[in-house]
């Protein structure tokens, strides 16, 4: 997925753009609005940026999980080649230990992400302080042309860049996990 960033002067215009995007098939979960005036987002029925996106938790948690997977697999491989699974503790204790290492690394990655300042707010700090709104749109490559058509019809919309976004499959899995935890 690609994430497009736009700076908009008016939240009324952001609301119009969001309705147009949804009418062209962009899911509301892929449209995010970042502003210093979060209360006004509710009045305009806009979708604010999720706290995890503001803090960069998804990326730091993913990095922690990747490190945890590498360490856990390394522990299991070392155990296998050393024959420790035949020892007095057995293999189950080693498996539990490797899962504990995975969980600890993921937790630590999230913990580091919480301590970092808002990544997106740093990038757009000057625009936010001047009262403007940042619009994030996560789209698939094939939606690029449609998005460009919509954005051309809004002259007050200032394109501010593009990055890769969190993969769709990861977002779906996180929503499923949140649903299970509730």
SVG drawing of the C-alpha trace seen along z (x, -y; Angstrom):
<svg xmlns="http://www.w3.org/2000/svg" viewBox="-21 -30 46 67">
<polyline fill="none" stroke="black" stroke-width="0.4" points="0.0,0.0 1.0,-3.6 0.3,-6.4 -0.3,-9.9 -0.1,-13.0 -1.9,-16.2 -2.1,-19.5 -5.6,-21.1 -6.6,-24.6 -10.2,-23.8 -11.8,-20.8 -14.9,-21.3 -12.9,-20.6 -11.4,-17.5 -14.9,-16.2 -15.9,-16.7 -12.7,-14.9 -13.3,-12.0 -16.9,-11.6 -15.6,-11.6 -12.9,-9.1 -15.4,-6.7 -17.7,-7.1 -14.8,-5.9 -14.3,-2.8 -11.6,-3.9 -12.4,-2.3 -12.9,-4.7 -10.2,-2.9 -7.7,-4.1 -8.5,-7.8 -7.0,-9.5 -7.0,-13.2 -4.4,-14.7 -5.0,-18.1 -4.2,-19.9 -8.0,-20.5 -9.2,-16.9 -12.6,-18.1 -13.6,-19.6 -13.1,-16.3 -16.2,-14.9 -18.3,-17.9 -17.1,-17.3 -17.5,-13.5 -13.9,-13.0 -11.7,-10.0 -8.9,-11.0 -5.5,-9.4 -5.3,-6.3 -3.1,-6.8 -0.9,-3.9 -0.3,-5.7 0.6,-8.9 3.0,-7.2 4.5,-4.9 3.6,-1.8 2.9,0.5 6.3,0.1 8.3,0.3 6.1,3.3 6.8,5.0 10.5,4.5 10.4,5.9 8.4,8.9 10.9,9.5 13.8,9.5 11.8,11.7 11.1,14.2 14.8,14.4 15.8,14.9 13.1,17.5 14.0,19.5 17.7,19.2 16.9,20.6 15.0,23.5 17.7,24.3 20.4,24.2 18.4,26.4 17.8,28.9 21.5,29.1 22.8,29.3 20.3,31.9 19.0,30.0 15.4,31.1 16.4,34.5 17.6,33.0 15.9,32.9 13.7,30.0 12.5,31.5 11.6,29.6 8.4,27.9 10.4,25.6 12.6,24.5 9.6,23.9 8.0,21.8 11.2,19.9 11.4,19.1 7.8,17.8 8.6,15.7 11.6,14.2 9.3,13.4 6.7,11.8 9.3,9.8 10.9,8.5 7.5,7.5 6.5,5.8 9.8,3.9 9.4,2.8 6.0,1.3 7.4,-0.2 10.1,-2.0 7.5,-3.2 5.3,-4.7 8.3,-6.7 9.0,-8.1 7.3,-11.4 4.6,-11.5 6.4,-10.7 3.8,-12.2 3.3,-15.3 7.0,-16.0 7.0,-15.9 4.1,-18.3 4.6,-20.3 4.7,-23.7 1.5,-23.1 -0.4,-21.8 0.7,-24.8 -0.7,-27.1 -4.1,-25.5 -4.0,-23.3 -5.1,-19.7 -3.1,-16.8 -4.9,-14.2 -3.4,-10.7 -4.8,-8.3 -3.7,-4.7 -4.3,-3.2 -3.4,-0.3 -1.3,-0.9 -4.3,-0.4 -6.2,-3.2 -3.5,-5.7 -5.2,-7.2 -8.6,-7.5 -7.0,-9.4 -5.2,-11.7 -8.4,-12.6 -10.1,-13.5 -7.2,-15.5 -6.9,-17.6 -10.4,-18.9 -9.4,-20.4 -7.0,-23.3 -6.5,-24.1 -5.1,-20.6 -1.3,-20.6 0.4,-17.3 3.1,-16.8 4.5,-13.4 4.1,-9.7 5.5,-6.7 4.7,-3.1 1.9,-2.3 1.4,0.6 0.4,3.7 -3.4,4.4 -3.0,8.0 -1.2,6.7 -4.0,4.1 -6.7,6.9 -4.8,9.2 -4.5,6.4 -8.2,5.7 -9.0,9.4 -6.7,9.5 -8.3,6.4 -11.7,8.0 -10.6,11.1 -9.3,9.1 -12.5,7.2"/>
</svg>
